[in-house]
Amino acid sequence: MASVDDRKERSLRACVAHVLDIDVSEVPTRREASMSQWLALRNLGLVPVASPEAFEWPGRFLGRKRGASTWAVFFGVPPGVVYDPLAEPDGGEQDVDAAYVLAKHDLKREAEPAAGTGGVGVVEVVALAAEAESPMESVSEAEAVEGRGLLGDRYERKDGTFSNPRGRGYDLTLVEAEALEELSAKGVELSPIEARRNLVVRGIMLDDLIGRRFRVGEVECLGQRRCEPCSHLERLTRPGVLRGLVHRGGLRADVLSGGRIRTGDRVEAPGSL
């Protein structure tokens, strides 16, 4: 007999699949991957509703039914169940004790991983920080460790501010040099080191690498999701960084094979010109 947690997970996965119009087998279980990270790969996130019992939204949203502890898809004002994976939908009103809206991170970007990129970039800066919040240091090269990150960096030791032992996309961070230059043009000076990304690259759009394998020199990587700026980065640097780097904060990636990464290395994906 399925446990309460199993029923919660099954119903949530089914509801997400229903809203996205995909097969439930495409939505990972919690043993396979983090739901939030899987959604982020698709430019999506589950936004929690502060007062679910009074929430009204003329669109589909995910609601946890009070007393049942399972999830269903609601719609309308007042809302009613339109899809219930573990019971017959009744289409009527139903109280909820938790709710999420499935929303895009960036309304201008499609919800699917990029299909390809025609750019080839180059590594301008390689940087490491030995501990969380400690200053970044520029190095000419670093050893990438499969499944961990750059040797000597706080995330390779799983000791970064946002480290997650079960998460993906914490091995390596990249940012476009052009994004930092645009920030400077807006009057907010942020040096490549202060950006607190492992690699500063030029000549390639990092959004095009989300969901794709790519190479940095001899190291194979997988682009997971954007490395968005946050209040933590602004606190360590200066006012204006958060606003100026929205959707331009870089890329989080997994390291799929070990090797050396050096300044001057090419950054390219299959199909690059």
C-alpha positions, 0 to 999 in steps of 0.5 A, spaced: 500 500 500 502 506 497 504 511 503 502 518 504 508 521 501 508 516 495 501 518 494 503 526 494 509 525 490 505 521 484 499 526 484 504 532 484 508 529 478 501 527 474 499 534 475 505 537 473 505 533 467 497 534 466 499 542 466 505 541 461 501 536 457 506 531 457 507 524 459 508 523 467 514 518 465 517 525 463 517 528 470 522 525 475 521 522 481 524 525 487 529 519 487 531 521 480 532 529 480 529 535 484 523 537 481 525 544 482 531 543 478 528 539 473 523 545 472 528 550 472 531 547 466 525 548 462 525 556 464 519 554 469 518 554 477 512 552 482 510 559 485 507 558 492 501 561 494 501 565 500 493 564 502 491 558 498 484 558 501 482 564 498 486 564 492 482 565 485 486 565 479 482 564 472 487 559 469 490 552 472 493 551 478 496 546 483 492 545 489 493 540 495 486 538 497 485 539 504 484 532 508 486 528 502 494 530 502 494 529 494 494 534 489 489 536 483 489 541 478 484 547 479 481 552 475 476 558 475 473 563 479 471 560 484 476 554 483 474 547 482 477 541 480 479 539 473 484 534 474 485 529 479 490 523 478 488 519 484 480 520 484 475 521 479 474 529 478 468 532 480 469 539 477 466 542 483 469 546 489 474 543 493 478 547 499 485 547 499 491 547 504 497 549 499 497 551 492 502 552 486 502 556 480 506 553 475 510 560 472 515 561 467 522 564 470 523 569 464 516 570 460 521 572 453 524 565 453 521 559 451 519 553 456 524 548 452 531 547 453 535 550 447 535 546 441 542 549 438 547 554 438 552 557 433 557 560 437 564 558 440 566 562 446 573 563 449 574 562 457 577 569 459 577 568 467 578 562 471 576 563 478 575 559 485 573 561 492 576 556 497 570 557 502 563 560 502 563 568 501 571 568 501 574 572 495 574 569 489 581 568 486 583 568 479 588 562 476 590 560 469 588 553 470 584 549 474 582 541 474 575 539 473 573 533 477 567 529 474 561 530 478 564 535 483 567 541 480 573 545 480 578 542 485 580 547 490 573 551 489 568 551 495 562 547 491 567 542 489 568 540 496 560 541 497 561 547 501 558 553 497 553 557 500 548 554 495 551 547 495 546 541 495 548 534 495 542 531 491 542 537 487 544 538 480 548 544 476 552 546 482 559 543 479 561 549 475 558 556 474 559 561 468 557 568 466 558 572 459 563 577 459 558 581 455 553 581 461 558 584 465 560 589 460 553 591 459 552 592 467 558 596 467 555 601 462 549 601 466 553 604 472 554 598 476 561 596 476 562 589 477 569 586 476 569 579 473 572 576 479 566 579 483 561 576 479 563 570 483 562 565 477 568 560 476 568 561 468 568 568 465 567 567 457 566 571 451 563 570 444 557 565 446 550 565 449 550 561 455 542 560 455 543 556 448 547 551 452 541 550 457 539 542 457 545 541 452 552 538 453 558 542 451 565 542 452 570 547 455 577 545 453 577 538 454 572 538 459 565 535 457 559 539 461 552 539 461 548 546 462 543 545 467 539 552 468 541 559 469 545 562 475 541 567 476 543 573 481 540 574 488 540 578 494 546 574 497 550 576 491 548 583 491 550 583 499 557 581 497 558 586 492 554 592 491 547 595 490 544 595 483 547 588 481 541 584 482 537 588 478 542 589 473 543 581 472 536 579 472 536 573 467 544 575 465 547 572 471 550 566 467 549 558 467 550 552 472 552 546 469 554 539 471 562 536 470 561 530 466 568 528 465 574 531 468 580 535 465 584 541 465 580 548 464 585 554 462 584 561 460 583 561 452 580 554 452 574 554 447 567 553 449 563 550 444 557 545 443 556 540 438 553 543 432 557 550 433 560 553 427 
